[in-house]
């Protein structure tokens, strides 16, 4: 695929870049080089995610577990002014 100056101008406009003529020429060459490299990769038959490692989370399922009664927890918790607790009503 050939990168044209019009393509460069359109890309620059979409990216909200103001390029002068020298920058357009340089950008055209850079983009052409990038696309040529991508075409070489495409010819190798490699996919973009070929090196990606797929993992799955090894989490246990959530299960309801018994907990301490609220009264016991409040009995051992410090009483602090400014914080609401059920015993304060």
C-alpha positions, 0 to 999 in steps of 0.5 A, a space after each residue: 500500500 502506498 502512503 500518499 501526501 493526501 493520506 498524511 494530511 488526513 491523518 494529521 487533521 484527524 490527530 489535530 496536528 499542524 504539519 508543515 511541508 517538510 514534516 508531511 514528507 517525513 511523516 509520509 516516509 515514516 508511515 510508509 516504512 511502518 506499513 512496509 514492516 507490517 506487510 513483512 510481518 503479514 507475509 510471515 503468517 504470524 498473528 498480532 497476538 501470537 506471543 500473547 499468553 492467555 491466562 485465566 483467573 484461578 479464583 475460588 467461587 464465592 461462598 457464604 461463610 458464617 461470621 461473628 455476630 454483630 454484638 460480639 464485634 461491637 463489644 470488642 471494637 473501640 468506641 469513637 466519637 463521630 462515627 455511627 454504630 448500631 448501638 448509638 441508635 
